[in-house]
C-alpha cells in the first residue's frame, strides 16, 4: 500500500468537480459560514457513533459541529472532546419526565434547525419509539425548510418504516450497508438484490422518488435513479464498526460547503446546480471515507478502529482534493 492513493483519471475528474464546491479559506468569512452541522443520535447505549460522525465533520472543516442526543449520552460525549457542542434534547421513552410531552421534545429539537445548515440523523439513535418519532418530526420540519440531511443506521429505519417521509425529497442522502439496503428494498416492494448488482441502487432510488442513495460495499454505488456513479477508490480491509460514521460526518460538511457554494458566498466558478452538486457531495464523501480507511489500515492493520479513521480525515482531504490557492496565500 503506497502513501498516496491510486486514482483513475475518471475519479480525478470527478474530484476536481468536488473541489469547486469547497470554499477557500478567506479572511472575509466569519464563524459559522463554512458549516453548521448537527448529528442527531446518541442514546443510553450508543455514544460513539454520534461522536465519530460529528468529529469527522469537524475535521473536514465544518465551523461548528453539534450533537443532539439523550441526556445520559450527553455527558459521555462531552467527555470525549471539548470541540463538539452537545445538546441533551432527545429523550428515550423511559426517560421522559412527568411534565414533558413528545411534542415538546420534538419542538425543542426543531427549534434548533434555523441555526444549522445540515443535519445527520441516525448515529447511535436506537429504535426507541420516542426517539424515532422525534426524528420523524425533525425530518418533516427540515423538509419544510429545504434543509439537506443524511440518514444512516437507525435513521434508515425511519425511512424503512415510513418511506413517505423521504420519498421524492431531493435534499437528502441515504447511506445503507448491504443489510440496510435489503430492508429498504423490501419496504418498497423490491426484491433484495444479489451482491454486486450495481443496478439495484438506481431501482431503489426510483422507488423512493429520486432520493440520492449511497449503497456501501466493496465499491460504493451512488444513484439518484437517473444518474449512477461508482466510487471505487481502494479502502482498508478491516470492517470494524463505526467507519460509516466518518462517511456521514464527511457528507454533512460537504453538504454545508455546497450550501455556501450555491449561496455564492465567494467568487465561485459557477456552473453546478443543486442536483449535480448533491451527487458530487456523495462521491466526495465516499472517496474521503475510503481514503481514510486505506490510510488507517496501512497504519494499524487488523487493529484498526473507527477512531483511526477520524485521525486521517484531514490527510485524506489533502490527498484527494487539497486546498485552493486562495487558501494558501
MOMO-V501329 format. One record per residue. N is the residue number from 1. RES is the residue in three letters. PHI is phi in degrees with one decimal (none if undefined). PSI is psi in whole degrees, 0 to 359 (NA if undefined). OMEGA is omega in whole degrees, 0 to 359 (NA if undefined). Layout:
# MOMO-V501329
n = <N | N>
res = <RES | RES>
phi = <PHI | PHI>
psi = <PSI | PSI>
omega = <OMEGA | OMEGA>
This chain:
# MOMO-V501329
n = <1 | 2 | 3 | 4 | 5 | 6 | 7 | 8 | 9 | 10 | 11 | 12 | 13 | 14 | 15 | 16 | 17 | 18 | 19 | 20 | 21 | 22 | 23 | 24 | 25 | 26 | 27 | 28 | 29 | 30 | 31 | 32 | 33 | 34 | 35 | 36 | 37 | 38 | 39 | 40 | 41 | 42 | 43 | 44 | 45 | 46 | 47 | 48 | 49 | 50 | 51 | 52 | 53 | 54 | 55 | 56 | 57 | 58 | 59 | 60 | 61 | 62 | 63 | 64 | 65 | 66 | 67 | 68 | 69 | 70 | 71 | 72 | 73 | 74 | 75 | 76 | 77 | 78 | 79 | 80 | 81 | 82 | 83 | 84 | 85 | 86 | 87 | 88 | 89 | 90 | 91 | 92 | 93 | 94 | 95 | 96 | 97 | 98 | 99 | 100 | 101 | 102 | 103 | 104 | 105 | 106 | 107 | 108 | 109 | 110 | 111 | 112 | 113 | 114 | 115 | 116 | 117 | 118 | 119 | 120 | 121 | 122 | 123 | 124 | 125 | 126 | 127 | 128 | 129 | 130 | 131 | 132 | 133 | 134 | 135 | 136 | 137 | 138 | 139 | 140 | 141 | 142 | 143 | 144 | 145 | 146 | 147 | 148 | 149 | 150 | 151 | 152 | 153 | 154 | 155 | 156 | 157 | 158 | 159 | 160 | 161 | 162 | 163 | 164 | 165 | 166 | 167 | 168 | 169 | 170 | 171 | 172 | 173 | 174 | 175 | 176 | 177 | 178 | 179 | 180 | 181 | 182 | 183 | 184 | 185 | 186 | 187 | 188 | 189 | 190 | 191 | 192 | 193 | 194 | 195 | 196 | 197 | 198 | 199 | 200 | 201 | 202 | 203 | 204 | 205 | 206 | 207 | 208 | 209 | 210 | 211 | 212 | 213 | 214 | 215 | 216 | 217 | 218 | 219 | 220 | 221 | 222 | 223 | 224 | 225 | 226 | 227 | 228 | 229 | 230 | 231 | 232 | 233 | 234 | 235 | 236 | 237 | 238 | 239 | 240 | 241 | 242 | 243 | 244 | 245 | 246 | 247 | 248 | 249 | 250 | 251 | 252 | 253 | 254 | 255 | 256 | 257 | 258 | 259 | 260 | 261 | 262 | 263 | 264 | 265 | 266 | 267 | 268 | 269 | 270 | 271 | 272 | 273 | 274 | 275 | 276 | 277 | 278 | 279 | 280 | 281 | 282 | 283 | 284 | 285 | 286 | 287 | 288 | 289 | 290 | 291 | 292 | 293 | 294 | 295 | 296 | 297 | 298 | 299 | 300 | 301 | 302 | 303 | 304 | 305 | 306 | 307 | 308 | 309 | 310 | 311 | 312 | 313 | 314 | 315 | 316 | 317 | 318 | 319 | 320 | 321 | 322 | 323 | 324 | 325 | 326 | 327 | 328 | 329>
res = <UNK | UNK | UNK | UNK | UNK | UNK | UNK | UNK | UNK | UNK | UNK | UNK | UNK | UNK | UNK | UNK | UNK | UNK | UNK | UNK | UNK | UNK | UNK | UNK | UNK | UNK | UNK | UNK | UNK | UNK | UNK | UNK | UNK | UNK | UNK | UNK | UNK | UNK | UNK | UNK | UNK | UNK | UNK | UNK | UNK | UNK | UNK | UNK | UNK | UNK | UNK | UNK | UNK | UNK | UNK | UNK | UNK | UNK | UNK | UNK | UNK | UNK | UNK | UNK | UNK | UNK | UNK | UNK | UNK | UNK | UNK | UNK | UNK | UNK | UNK | UNK | UNK | UNK | UNK | UNK | UNK | UNK | UNK | UNK | UNK | UNK | UNK | UNK | UNK | UNK | UNK | UNK | UNK | UNK | UNK | UNK | UNK | UNK | UNK | UNK | UNK | UNK | UNK | UNK | UNK | UNK | UNK | UNK | UNK | UNK | UNK | UNK | UNK | UNK | UNK | UNK | UNK | UNK | UNK | UNK | UNK | UNK | UNK | UNK | UNK | UNK | UNK | UNK | UNK | UNK | UNK | UNK | UNK | UNK | UNK | UNK | UNK | UNK | UNK | UNK | UNK | UNK | UNK | UNK | UNK | UNK | UNK | UNK | UNK | UNK | UNK | UNK | UNK | UNK | UNK | UNK | UNK | UNK | UNK | UNK | UNK | UNK | UNK | UNK | UNK | UNK | UNK | UNK | UNK | UNK | UNK | UNK | UNK | UNK | UNK | UNK | UNK | UNK | UNK | UNK | UNK | UNK | UNK | UNK | UNK | UNK | UNK | UNK | UNK | UNK | UNK | UNK | UNK | UNK | UNK | UNK | UNK | UNK | UNK | UNK | UNK | UNK | UNK | UNK | UNK | UNK | UNK | UNK | UNK | UNK | UNK | UNK | UNK | UNK | UNK | UNK | UNK | UNK | UNK | UNK | UNK | UNK | UNK | UNK | UNK | UNK | UNK | UNK | UNK | UNK | UNK | UNK | UNK | UNK | UNK | UNK | UNK | UNK | UNK | UNK | UNK | UNK | UNK | UNK | UNK | UNK | UNK | UNK | UNK | UNK | UNK | UNK | UNK | UNK | UNK | UNK | UNK | UNK | UNK | UNK | UNK | UNK | UNK | UNK | UNK | UNK | UNK | UNK | UNK | UNK | UNK | UNK | UNK | UNK | UNK | UNK | UNK | UNK | UNK | UNK | UNK | UNK | UNK | UNK | UNK | UNK | UNK | UNK | UNK | UNK | UNK | UNK | UNK | UNK | UNK | UNK | UNK | UNK | UNK | UNK | UNK | UNK | UNK | UNK | UNK | UNK | UNK | UNK | UNK | UNK | UNK | UNK | UNK | UNK | UNK | UNK | UNK | UNK | UNK | UNK | UNK | UNK | UNK | UNK | UNK | UNK | UNK | UNK | UNK>
phi = <none | -79.8 | -69.9 | -107.5 | -72.6 | -84.3 | -123.4 | -71.5 | -60.8 | -61.7 | -68.0 | -58.0 | -63.4 | -67.5 | -64.6 | -66.3 | -74.1 | -57.5 | -57.7 | -62.0 | -89.8 | -86.7 | -67.4 | -71.6 | -90.1 | -105.5 | -63.3 | -73.1 | -72.1 | -118.7 | -55.9 | 101.6 | -68.6 | -100.2 | 122.5 | -121.0 | -117.4 | -131.2 | -102.6 | -103.2 | 170.1 | 90.9 | -132.6 | -55.8 | -96.6 | -128.4 | -117.5 | -72.3 | -58.6 | -64.2 | -63.3 | -63.1 | -65.0 | -65.3 | -70.9 | -62.0 | -60.3 | -66.1 | -71.0 | -84.4 | 120.3 | -60.7 | -64.0 | -139.2 | -118.8 | -110.5 | -125.9 | -111.2 | -147.2 | -73.8 | -54.2 | -69.6 | -85.5 | -61.0 | -64.3 | -65.4 | -64.6 | -60.0 | -72.1 | -72.1 | -160.7 | -81.0 | -80.5 | -100.5 | -98.3 | -115.6 | -121.6 | -83.6 | -97.4 | -80.7 | -141.1 | -80.6 | -53.7 | -79.7 | -107.8 | -68.6 | -72.6 | -58.1 | -92.9 | -95.9 | -124.1 | -55.8 | -64.6 | -66.1 | -60.8 | -60.8 | -64.4 | -66.2 | -75.3 | -59.2 | -62.5 | -81.0 | -57.6 | -62.2 | -87.5 | -121.6 | -102.4 | -146.3 | -127.0 | -113.3 | -119.0 | 135.8 | -60.3 | 71.5 | -71.0 | 78.0 | -114.6 | -55.9 | -60.8 | -66.7 | -62.6 | -65.3 | -64.2 | -62.1 | -67.8 | -61.9 | -66.0 | -66.1 | -61.2 | -58.8 | -68.5 | -62.4 | -62.1 | -63.8 | -95.0 | 56.2 | -88.3 | -69.3 | -147.5 | -118.4 | -112.9 | -144.5 | 51.7 | -74.1 | -69.0 | -69.3 | -64.6 | -63.5 | -65.5 | -69.8 | -89.8 | -137.1 | -59.6 | -65.4 | -64.4 | -111.1 | -56.2 | 81.8 | -86.8 | -94.8 | -120.8 | -131.1 | -128.5 | -102.1 | -128.1 | -77.9 | -83.9 | -62.8 | -70.0 | -64.4 | -62.7 | -61.9 | -66.7 | -63.9 | -59.5 | -61.1 | -66.0 | -110.0 | 82.7 | -87.5 | -73.0 | -66.6 | -73.6 | -72.0 | -58.0 | 88.2 | -78.8 | -80.2 | -90.2 | -65.5 | -62.0 | -63.4 | -64.1 | -66.6 | -60.2 | -61.5 | -65.0 | -102.1 | 77.1 | 91.5 | -63.4 | -77.6 | -126.4 | -107.5 | -87.7 | -74.2 | -179.5 | -54.7 | -121.7 | -86.2 | -101.5 | -118.9 | -150.8 | -111.1 | 91.2 | -112.5 | -121.7 | -127.6 | -125.3 | -115.4 | -102.4 | -127.2 | -58.1 | -63.0 | -116.5 | -80.5 | -104.5 | -99.2 | -109.5 | -70.8 | -65.4 | 96.3 | -68.8 | -65.2 | -71.3 | -63.7 | -63.9 | -63.7 | -66.8 | -65.4 | -58.8 | -60.9 | -66.7 | -63.7 | -66.5 | -67.0 | -62.7 | -59.7 | -61.2 | -61.4 | -63.4 | -66.9 | -78.0 | 69.0 | -79.0 | -139.3 | -76.0 | -83.9 | -76.6 | 68.4 | 94.4 | -103.2 | -88.9 | -62.9 | -69.4 | -65.4 | -68.2 | -66.4 | -60.4 | -66.0 | -60.4 | -62.6 | -64.7 | -63.7 | -63.2 | -61.9 | -64.5 | -62.5 | -65.5 | -65.0 | -68.2 | -58.1 | -63.8 | -62.2 | -64.4 | -66.9 | -69.2 | -59.8 | -82.9 | -113.4 | 58.9 | -70.4 | -86.4 | -52.4 | -128.1 | -57.6 | -63.3 | -68.1 | -70.2 | -55.7 | -62.7 | -92.1 | -57.0 | -64.4 | -67.7 | -60.7 | -59.2 | -65.1 | -65.7 | -99.7 | -120.9 | 79.0 | -80.9 | -75.4 | -58.4 | -59.9 | -76.1 | -96.6 | -71.7>
psi = <119 | 168 | 330 | 146 | 150 | 117 | 127 | 161 | 321 | 317 | 319 | 319 | 318 | 317 | 330 | 330 | 321 | 319 | 331 | 328 | 358 | 119 | 144 | 163 | 94 | 146 | 335 | 342 | 148 | 169 | 129 | 340 | 331 | 36 | 114 | 106 | 143 | 137 | 122 | 110 | 192 | 111 | 186 | 322 | 342 | 107 | 341 | 317 | 311 | 327 | 311 | 321 | 311 | 323 | 324 | 319 | 315 | 317 | 339 | 351 | 4 | 136 | 321 | 123 | 121 | 154 | 128 | 115 | 183 | 146 | 321 | 338 | 333 | 311 | 323 | 312 | 322 | 325 | 341 | 321 | 136 | 357 | 345 | 147 | 120 | 128 | 115 | 62 | 340 | 161 | 133 | 155 | 317 | 358 | 4 | 124 | 159 | 324 | 1 | 150 | 157 | 322 | 323 | 316 | 312 | 320 | 323 | 326 | 315 | 325 | 340 | 342 | 320 | 344 | 359 | 160 | 324 | 147 | 148 | 128 | 124 | 322 | 118 | 15 | 318 | 179 | 19 | 137 | 317 | 320 | 316 | 315 | 322 | 316 | 326 | 319 | 323 | 320 | 316 | 316 | 320 | 320 | 320 | 332 | 4 | 37 | 133 | 145 | 158 | 133 | 129 | 165 | 234 | 353 | 328 | 335 | 328 | 315 | 327 | 318 | 340 | 64 | 334 | 341 | 328 | 345 | 124 | 359 | 118 | 16 | 27 | 158 | 129 | 141 | 64 | 144 | 188 | 320 | 314 | 324 | 317 | 320 | 319 | 318 | 314 | 324 | 338 | 14 | 14 | 152 | 144 | 123 | 158 | 153 | 137 | 359 | 100 | 356 | 345 | 325 | 315 | 320 | 317 | 319 | 316 | 320 | 336 | 18 | 26 | 15 | 140 | 130 | 136 | 108 | 103 | 141 | 197 | 321 | 139 | 126 | 127 | 125 | 146 | 17 | 337 | 321 | 138 | 136 | 152 | 124 | 109 | 24 | 149 | 136 | 187 | 171 | 3 | 133 | 51 | 155 | 152 | 353 | 330 | 340 | 330 | 323 | 311 | 320 | 321 | 317 | 317 | 315 | 318 | 324 | 324 | 319 | 321 | 318 | 316 | 320 | 310 | 330 | 347 | 43 | 354 | 171 | 92 | 167 | 345 | 185 | 346 | 124 | 182 | 315 | 314 | 319 | 331 | 317 | 320 | 322 | 316 | 314 | 317 | 316 | 318 | 314 | 316 | 318 | 318 | 321 | 321 | 317 | 318 | 311 | 318 | 322 | 322 | 323 | 322 | 345 | 221 | 350 | 1 | 136 | 168 | 323 | 335 | 330 | 321 | 318 | 334 | 355 | 311 | 325 | 316 | 318 | 314 | 321 | 323 | 325 | 303 | 165 | 147 | 158 | 324 | 330 | 343 | 356 | NA>
omega = <182 | 180 | 181 | 182 | 172 | 185 | 177 | 178 | 180 | 179 | 177 | 181 | 179 | 181 | 176 | 175 | 176 | 182 | 181 | 184 | 178 | 183 | 171 | 179 | 184 | 181 | 184 | 182 | 175 | 186 | 176 | 182 | 183 | 170 | 171 | 189 | 173 | 173 | 180 | 183 | 181 | 183 | 184 | 185 | 188 | 181 | 184 | 187 | 180 | 177 | 182 | 179 | 181 | 180 | 175 | 177 | 180 | 183 | 175 | 171 | 177 | 181 | 186 | 180 | 182 | 167 | 177 | 193 | 176 | 181 | 182 | 175 | 189 | 183 | 179 | 182 | 177 | 181 | 179 | 184 | 174 | 183 | 182 | 173 | 189 | 185 | 182 | 187 | 181 | 177 | 164 | 188 | 184 | 177 | 181 | 181 | 186 | 184 | 180 | 175 | 177 | 179 | 179 | 180 | 180 | 182 | 180 | 177 | 179 | 180 | 178 | 188 | 180 | 179 | 189 | 173 | 187 | 173 | 172 | 182 | 173 | 184 | 179 | 186 | 186 | 184 | 174 | 187 | 182 | 178 | 179 | 181 | 178 | 180 | 176 | 177 | 178 | 178 | 178 | 181 | 179 | 179 | 179 | 180 | 182 | 182 | 176 | 174 | 180 | 176 | 178 | 174 | 183 | 167 | 176 | 177 | 175 | 179 | 180 | 184 | 180 | 186 | 180 | 178 | 183 | 185 | 176 | 181 | 189 | 178 | 177 | 178 | 174 | 186 | 184 | 166 | 187 | 180 | 180 | 178 | 179 | 179 | 178 | 179 | 179 | 184 | 179 | 175 | 177 | 170 | 177 | 186 | 173 | 175 | 178 | 178 | 184 | 177 | 186 | 182 | 179 | 180 | 179 | 178 | 179 | 180 | 179 | 173 | 176 | 175 | 180 | 183 | 168 | 178 | 186 | 180 | 176 | 165 | 176 | 178 | 185 | 183 | 170 | 180 | 179 | 179 | 180 | 177 | 178 | 176 | 189 | 173 | 178 | 175 | 175 | 183 | 179 | 184 | 179 | 179 | 174 | 181 | 177 | 178 | 173 | 177 | 184 | 178 | 178 | 177 | 183 | 180 | 178 | 176 | 176 | 176 | 178 | 178 | 178 | 178 | 182 | 177 | 178 | 183 | 170 | 181 | 182 | 174 | 178 | 173 | 181 | 178 | 184 | 184 | 180 | 181 | 176 | 176 | 180 | 175 | 180 | 180 | 180 | 179 | 177 | 183 | 180 | 180 | 179 | 177 | 174 | 180 | 179 | 182 | 181 | 179 | 178 | 183 | 191 | 180 | 185 | 178 | 183 | 175 | 183 | 181 | 179 | 177 | 181 | 180 | 186 | 185 | 180 | 179 | 179 | 178 | 182 | 180 | 189 | 188 | 177 | 181 | 174 | 183 | 180 | 182 | 184 | 182 | NA>
